[in-house]
């Protein structure tokens, strides 16, 4: 059973010392600590991220993300509009997002301040936000990277127990290509 704990944080935006050479971003946002996808290979389970011990079932929902992010960007003198990765320690579209909408709230602020966005996900829930992502892409830059580990649904179910099946992930890419003009989309393989 999944439990959600709401918690206040001092900041929602992570500023990197250097632009990340894997994900292209200068900034990162995680609207949640923990991830319901429970992928067995996820490196976010390591102690260095200070996430809940039961990473897939104890989800911390960050409070006031929209206000916190807007305040951080509006009041900053040294932040440059550069790529923000919406992912990292949790998938921005894991099941908690359907209920709490922290990712969507952050996207609204990033659109307002014209920050480019890179989404890395395994969830078809990203399709809910295509309109705002397309606007971000039109005004700055937007990329959606869909993680594909294999094409076998049984193996995927073992590796990634609560994730959109491989066929649905390929459909995400097709839908983005068919229904948007300003979103770059592709497969994320590591």
N, C-alpha and C positions, 0 to 999 in steps of 0.2 A: 504494500500500500504506500502511495506517495503522500508525503506530508509537506505542506508549504508553510514556511516561516517568513514573515515580513520583517525586514530589518533596514534600519537607516544606515547609510554609508556617507562618508565625507565627500566622495567623488565618484563619478561614473565613468569619466574619461581617463584612460591610461595614455600618458605621453611617453613614447619610446625615446631613448637617447639617440638612436639611429633608425632610419627607415628600415623596416623589416625586409630582408631580401627574399623571403619565401612568400609573404603575403602582400607585399608592396605598400604597407601602411606605415604611417607615422603615429597613428593613434589607434586605440582599441577600446571597445565597449563590450561588456558582458552585463546584460540586464538581470542575470540570474547567477547564483553560485550553485553548482550542481546541474546535472542534465539528465532528464528522464529517458533519453535515448539509450543510455546504459551500454554503449559500445564497449566490448571487452578490450579493445586495443587502445582506447583513448588515453593519451598521455596526461590529460588533466587529472587523472586519478593520482598522480604522483604527489608526494608531500609538499613539493615546492610551491604548489598553488594554494595551499591552505583551504581546501574545499571540504565539505562535509565528509565524514567517514563513509557513509552510505550514499555515495555520489549520485546514484540513480534514483534514490527514493526520498532523500531529505533535501528538498529544494529551498534555497533561500531566495526570496523575491525581494529585489532592491526597491525600496520605497522612494517615491517622488522623483523618479528618474528624469522625467521631462523638465521639471523645474530645476533640478540639480544640474542637468546638462546645459540648459539655456543660461543659467547663471554663470556657469564655468566659462562658456564660450563668450558670452556678452561682456564679462568682466576681465577677460584675459588680454594682456598686452603683448604676450609673446607667442600665442597660438596662431599658426598659419593655417589657412584652409587647405588641408592636405588629406589624403585618404584615411578614412576611418574604417577599420575592420570590425564588422559586427559578427563576432565569433571569438573563438579562442578557448576559453575555459568551459564554454557551453555552446551548444548550437542555438543560434538566435531564434530558431523556430521549433524548438522542442515543445512537447505538449503544453507546458505551462504558459507559453505565449498565447495560445488560443483563449486562455482565461484572463491573463493579466495585461497583455499587450505592451510590455515594456519595450520590445523591439520597435513596434510601431510608433510609440511615443518618442523614442530617440530619433527615428527617421524623420518625424515631423520637425524636430529641432534642427537636425542636420540639413534638411531641405531649406528651412528658414535662413540659416547662416551660410548656405551654399558650400557645404562640405561634401566632397566626393565620398562614395561608399563602396565597400567590397563586402558582400555577403558570402559566407561559406556555410552551406547547409546540406542536409540530407532529407529535408522535409518539404512535402508539397504545400504546407501552410504558407510558404513564401509567396505562393500565387495570390494570396489574399492582398498582398501589398504591391502588386505590379504597377498600379496607377502611380503611387508615390515614388516608387523606384524609377519608373520611366521619366517622371518629372525631374528627379535628381539627375538622371543620366542626361537629360536635355540641357539642364542648367549648369552641370559640372561634369560628372563622370559617375557611372555605376556599373558594377560587375557582379554577377551572381555566379558563384562557382558551386557546382553540385558534386558532392563526394560520391564516387562510384568505387566500391571495393571489389565487386564481382557482379555477375549477372544471374547467378543461381539464387532463387528466393529462399531455399532451405539454408544454404550457407550464410546468406545475408541475415536470415532470422537468428542464426546462432551468433554471428559476429555483432550484429546490431539489432537487438531484440525489439526495440520500440521505434523503429524507423520506417519511413516509406519504403516499400519494396523496390527493387531495382527498376522494374518497368515504370513505376510511377516517377522515379527520379529522371529517367530519360524523357518522360512526358513533361516534366518541369522545363527541361531545356527546349523541347519543341514548342511548348506554349509560350515561353518567353520570346523565342524567335518569331513565332507566328503573330503574337498579339502586341508586341512592343517594338518601338523603333530605336530606343536610346539606351537599352540595357545590353551590355556585353554579357554573354553567358558561355559557360564551358564546363568541362569535366575537371574535377580536382582529384588528382591521383598522387598519393605519396606511398 
